[in-house]
Amino acid sequence: KQWYQRRVRADKIKLRPLSSERSLLTKCDGSARVRQGKSSALVGIWGPVDVRANREDPEKAVIETTVKGATGHGTPVDKVIEQAVTRVCEQVILTAAHPRTSFQVIVQIENDDGSILAVIMNALCLALMDAGVPMKGMFGAVSCVRNAEDKERHWDATAEEEQKGDCQFVFVYNSEKEMIYSDCSGEFDIDQYMLVLQKGRQVAVDLWAFFREAFEKLLVKDVKYQMLLKSKP
């Protein structure tokens, strides 16, 4: 397993320290952990694998998602996250290339100190890349909370900042800077929505740079390790 971390910033938007770890789980095709501040999520990917007959789709692969909360007990929020992960996977994975199969996604929420859906989505992208799943491109998630009192926007908010917010936004962008998924709650107008949507694109660009840099550095380490193994008598 290997770590990579850096502090991600987009103009004046500050995010919590971001770190990633990949290839942690030995019994799956790919895995990744992402930590943003104290929030942490681990994602494992299996696939394409055989699918039950009653779930089989002759035209494409199906996505099967399971979310395990930090407490170990399923909650309604976990079900909402499962649906979100499945929808994003259906958007980015080239499912038509693997009909009559499935991709299984297991999400373990290790610690939720705010913005956990965005953390999960970023771990999902790295896990899919680690598994070599054919995708349309990278994607990244950005979250923002507006404080109910001073109306200040908090990007990559902590749990405490979320509790003080009156509206929350989570946007997932593809590599073309297009929004492919959103989850918004609270009271806001269209101008506020569009402002966060536009600002979020700036953060997403920085996230993709982080993903690319992380994998480039880790791939170099892998190549050097394989060359070292071959050089040994």
One Martini backbone bead per residue (centre of mass of N, CA, C, O) as a GRO file, in nm:
protein
  233
    1LYS     BB    1   0.100   0.033   0.017
    2GLN     BB    2   0.025   0.386  -0.069
    3TRP     BB    3   0.117   0.726  -0.027
    4TYR     BB    4  -0.053   1.049  -0.086
    5GLN     BB    5   0.010   1.408  -0.041
    6ARG     BB    6  -0.175   1.728  -0.026
    7ARG     BB    7  -0.255   2.065  -0.069
    8VAL     BB    8  -0.560   2.190  -0.175
    9ARG     BB    9  -0.598   2.465  -0.414
   10ALA     BB   10  -0.836   2.729  -0.530
   11ASP     BB   11  -0.723   2.996  -0.502
   12LYS     BB   12  -0.922   3.098  -0.219
   13ILE     BB   13  -0.979   2.800  -0.186
   14LYS     BB   14  -1.002   2.595   0.103
   15LEU     BB   15  -0.876   2.285   0.198
   16ARG     BB   16  -0.828   2.012   0.331
   17PRO     BB   17  -0.622   1.783   0.381
   18LEU     BB   18  -0.504   1.554   0.125
   19SER     BB   19  -0.527   1.191   0.106
   20SER     BB   20  -0.382   0.879  -0.028
   21GLU     BB   21  -0.468   0.526  -0.086
   22ARG     BB   22  -0.361   0.220  -0.239
   23SER     BB   23  -0.389  -0.115  -0.252
   24LEU     BB   24  -0.506  -0.254   0.026
   25LEU     BB   25  -0.679  -0.477  -0.106
   26THR     BB   26  -0.631  -0.820  -0.200
   27LYS     BB   27  -0.948  -0.924  -0.285
   28CYS     BB   28  -0.939  -0.700  -0.506
   29ASP     BB   29  -0.903  -0.498  -0.795
   30GLY     BB   30  -0.957  -0.229  -0.618
   31SER     BB   31  -0.827   0.047  -0.410
   32ALA     BB   32  -0.922   0.327  -0.178
   33ARG     BB   33  -0.807   0.602   0.022
   34VAL     BB   34  -0.963   0.896   0.167
   35ARG     BB   35  -0.844   1.207   0.313
   36GLN     BB   36  -1.034   1.482   0.466
   37GLY     BB   37  -0.898   1.543   0.714
   38LYS     BB   38  -1.108   1.344   0.929
   39SER     BB   39  -1.214   1.226   0.678
   40SER     BB   40  -1.297   0.875   0.585
   41ALA     BB   41  -1.256   0.650   0.292
   42LEU     BB   42  -1.328   0.315   0.166
   43VAL     BB   43  -1.269   0.154  -0.159
   44GLY     BB   44  -1.404  -0.129  -0.336
   45ILE     BB   45  -1.329  -0.333  -0.637
   46TRP     BB   46  -1.534  -0.543  -0.849
   47GLY     BB   47  -1.437  -0.615  -1.184
   48PRO     BB   48  -1.576  -0.800  -1.386
   49VAL     BB   49  -1.857  -1.001  -1.286
   50ASP     BB   50  -2.069  -1.213  -1.202
   51VAL     BB   51  -2.427  -1.239  -1.231
   52ARG     BB   52  -2.726  -1.259  -1.148
   53ALA     BB   53  -2.991  -1.345  -1.337
   54ASN     BB   54  -3.194  -1.119  -1.213
   55ARG     BB   55  -2.955  -0.883  -1.287
   56GLU     BB   56  -2.920  -0.914  -1.576
   57ASP     BB   57  -2.769  -0.738  -1.865
   58PRO     BB   58  -2.741  -0.764  -2.215
   59GLU     BB   59  -2.607  -0.449  -2.254
   60LYS     BB   60  -2.484  -0.437  -1.952
   61ALA     BB   61  -2.352  -0.345  -1.670
   62VAL     BB   62  -2.386  -0.368  -1.329
   63ILE     BB   63  -2.444  -0.194  -1.020
   64GLU     BB   64  -2.308  -0.283  -0.692
   65THR     BB   65  -2.391  -0.131  -0.378
   66THR     BB   66  -2.209  -0.085  -0.062
   67VAL     BB   67  -2.270   0.064   0.262
   68LYS     BB   68  -2.054   0.131   0.546
   69GLY     BB   69  -2.067   0.249   0.838
   70ALA     BB   70  -1.900   0.349   1.121
   71THR     BB   71  -2.108   0.177   1.313
   72GLY     BB   72  -2.224  -0.087   1.130
   73HIS     BB   73  -2.502   0.048   1.066
   74GLY     BB   74  -2.769   0.086   0.886
   75THR     BB   75  -2.887   0.371   0.702
   76PRO     BB   76  -3.055   0.598   0.516
   77VAL     BB   77  -2.795   0.743   0.427
   78ASP     BB   78  -2.658   0.495   0.301
   79LYS     BB   79  -2.870   0.462   0.074
   80VAL     BB   80  -2.815   0.734  -0.060
   81ILE     BB   81  -2.518   0.676  -0.123
   82GLU     BB   82  -2.561   0.430  -0.298
   83GLN     BB   83  -2.717   0.580  -0.521
   84ALA     BB   84  -2.493   0.782  -0.590
   85VAL     BB   85  -2.271   0.582  -0.668
   86THR     BB   86  -2.428   0.437  -0.890
   87ARG     BB   87  -2.479   0.685  -1.073
   88VAL     BB   88  -2.182   0.753  -1.124
   89CYS     BB   89  -2.094   0.482  -1.242
   90GLU     BB   90  -2.296   0.494  -1.485
   91GLN     BB   91  -2.153   0.753  -1.605
   92VAL     BB   92  -1.829   0.645  -1.621
   93ILE     BB   93  -1.873   0.363  -1.699
   94LEU     BB   94  -1.822   0.114  -1.954
   95THR     BB   95  -2.080  -0.097  -1.951
   96ALA     BB   96  -2.111  -0.195  -2.258
   97ALA     BB   97  -1.834  -0.371  -2.246
   98HIS     BB   98  -2.000  -0.558  -2.001
   99PRO     BB   99  -2.213  -0.770  -2.044
  100ARG     BB  100  -2.350  -0.973  -1.801
  101THR     BB  101  -2.238  -0.801  -1.558
  102SER     BB  102  -2.045  -0.675  -1.270
  103PHE     BB  103  -2.000  -0.404  -1.036
  104GLN     BB  104  -1.845  -0.394  -0.723
  105VAL     BB  105  -1.924  -0.171  -0.444
  106ILE     BB  106  -1.733  -0.084  -0.152
  107VAL     BB  107  -1.820   0.117   0.133
  108GLN     BB  108  -1.613   0.267   0.393
  109ILE     BB  109  -1.688   0.446   0.673
  110GLU     BB  110  -1.452   0.563   0.902
  111ASN     BB  111  -1.496   0.893   0.901
  112ASP     BB  112  -1.726   1.168   1.002
  113ASP     BB  113  -1.620   1.523   0.938
  114GLY     BB  114  -1.745   1.585   0.678
  115SER     BB  115  -1.799   1.562   0.341
  116ILE     BB  116  -1.841   1.246   0.275
  117LEU     BB  117  -1.943   1.226  -0.016
  118ALA     BB  118  -1.691   1.351  -0.149
  119VAL     BB  119  -1.489   1.149  -0.037
  120ILE     BB  120  -1.611   0.899  -0.170
  121MET     BB  121  -1.588   0.992  -0.467
  122ASN     BB  122  -1.277   1.018  -0.466
  123ALA     BB  123  -1.224   0.721  -0.388
  124LEU     BB  124  -1.371   0.600  -0.630
  125CYS     BB  125  -1.188   0.703  -0.852
  126LEU     BB  126  -0.923   0.566  -0.748
  127ALA     BB  127  -1.033   0.274  -0.745
  128LEU     BB  128  -1.098   0.252  -1.047
  129MET     BB  129  -0.809   0.307  -1.137
  130ASP     BB  130  -0.675   0.070  -0.981
  131ALA     BB  131  -0.865  -0.150  -1.141
  132GLY     BB  132  -0.897  -0.069  -1.453
  133VAL     BB  133  -1.154   0.070  -1.524
  134PRO     BB  134  -1.350   0.157  -1.778
  135MET     BB  135  -1.352   0.506  -1.864
  136LYS     BB  136  -1.429   0.836  -1.957
  137GLY     BB  137  -1.303   0.949  -1.681
  138MET     BB  138  -1.246   1.158  -1.456
  139PHE     BB  139  -1.341   1.250  -1.113
  140GLY     BB  140  -1.493   1.503  -0.888
  141ALA     BB  141  -1.557   1.626  -0.552
  142VAL     BB  142  -1.766   1.894  -0.413
  143SER     BB  143  -1.810   2.094  -0.114
  144CYS     BB  144  -2.075   2.312   0.037
  145VAL     BB  145  -2.131   2.558   0.301
  146ARG     BB  146  -2.374   2.771   0.449
  147ASN     BB  147  -2.394   3.001   0.677
  148ALA     BB  148  -2.667   3.112   0.864
  149GLU     BB  149  -2.547   3.390   0.969
  150ASP     BB  150  -2.297   3.505   0.761
  151LYS     BB  151  -2.297   3.349   0.469
  152GLU     BB  152  -2.061   3.175   0.467
  153ARG     BB  153  -1.841   2.979   0.280
  154HIS     BB  154  -1.776   2.620   0.311
  155TRP     BB  155  -1.523   2.424   0.212
  156ASP     BB  156  -1.496   2.126   0.310
  157ALA     BB  157  -1.669   2.063   0.551
  158THR     BB  158  -1.736   2.019   0.861
  159ALA     BB  159  -1.953   1.906   1.091
  160GLU     BB  160  -1.984   2.178   1.236
  161GLU     BB  161  -2.042   2.346   0.977
  162GLU     BB  162  -2.294   2.188   0.894
  163GLN     BB  163  -2.469   2.253   1.148
  164LYS     BB  164  -2.450   2.580   1.070
  165GLY     BB  165  -2.608   2.533   0.817
  166ASP     BB  166  -2.862   2.612   0.546
  167CYS     BB  167  -2.674   2.490   0.312
  168GLN     BB  168  -2.596   2.224   0.065
  169PHE     BB  169  -2.321   2.113  -0.156
  170VAL     BB  170  -2.284   1.855  -0.419
  171PHE     BB  171  -2.031   1.804  -0.669
  172VAL     BB  172  -1.985   1.626  -0.980
  173TYR     BB  173  -1.704   1.604  -1.200
  174ASN     BB  174  -1.575   1.581  -1.495
  175SER     BB  175  -1.307   1.619  -1.724
  176GLU     BB  176  -1.510   1.847  -1.870
  177LYS     BB  177  -1.657   2.011  -1.630
  178GLU     BB  178  -1.906   1.837  -1.580
  179MET     BB  179  -2.203   1.787  -1.430
  180ILE     BB  180  -2.311   1.452  -1.298
  181TYR     BB  181  -2.367   1.540  -0.989
  182SER     BB  182  -2.617   1.620  -0.731
  183ASP     BB  183  -2.642   1.751  -0.379
  184CYS     BB  184  -2.913   1.936  -0.236
  185SER     BB  185  -2.972   2.151   0.054
  186GLY     BB  186  -3.203   2.373   0.142
  187GLU     BB  187  -3.182   2.729   0.116
  188PHE     BB  188  -3.187   2.860  -0.225
  189ASP     BB  189  -3.078   3.015  -0.508
  190ILE     BB  190  -2.973   3.029  -0.833
  191ASP     BB  191  -2.723   3.205  -0.780
  192GLN     BB  192  -2.593   3.029  -0.564
  193TYR     BB  193  -2.577   2.774  -0.730
  194MET     BB  194  -2.399   2.887  -0.966
  195LEU     BB  195  -2.159   2.977  -0.796
  196VAL     BB  196  -2.080   2.699  -0.682
  197LEU     BB  197  -2.056   2.554  -0.951
  198GLN     BB  198  -1.821   2.729  -1.060
  199LYS     BB  199  -1.619   2.707  -0.822
  200GLY     BB  200  -1.603   2.394  -0.821
  201ARG     BB  201  -1.438   2.364  -1.083
  202GLN     BB  202  -1.171   2.464  -0.967
  203VAL     BB  203  -1.136   2.235  -0.763
  204ALA     BB  204  -1.148   1.994  -0.961
  205VAL     BB  205  -0.886   2.056  -1.109
  206ASP     BB  206  -0.709   2.006  -0.857
  207LEU     BB  207  -0.794   1.713  -0.813
  208TRP     BB  208  -0.688   1.595  -1.081
  209ALA     BB  209  -0.396   1.667  -1.024
  210PHE     BB  210  -0.376   1.488  -0.779
  211PHE     BB  211  -0.443   1.218  -0.913
  212ARG     BB  212  -0.218   1.219  -1.125
  213GLU     BB  213   0.025   1.260  -0.935
  214ALA     BB  214  -0.021   1.018  -0.759
  215PHE     BB  215  -0.005   0.797  -0.986
  216GLU     BB  216   0.268   0.867  -1.103
  217LYS     BB  217   0.435   0.819  -0.846
  218LEU     BB  218   0.334   0.525  -0.791
  219LEU     BB  219   0.419   0.402  -1.065
  220VAL     BB  220   0.717   0.452  -1.037
  221LYS     BB  221   0.750   0.273  -0.788
  222ASP     BB  222   0.653   0.012  -0.921
  223VAL     BB  223   0.868  -0.005  -1.143
  224LYS     BB  224   1.115  -0.005  -0.956
  225TYR     BB  225   1.031  -0.263  -0.803
  226GLN     BB  226   1.025  -0.455  -1.047
  227MET     BB  227   1.323  -0.408  -1.130
  228LEU     BB  228   1.441  -0.510  -0.863
  229LEU     BB  229   1.332  -0.800  -0.882
  230LYS     BB  230   1.474  -0.869  -1.160
  231SER     BB  231   1.777  -0.812  -1.048
  232LYS     BB  232   1.751  -1.046  -0.880
  233PRO     BB  233   1.885  -1.375  -0.842
   0.00000   0.00000   0.00000
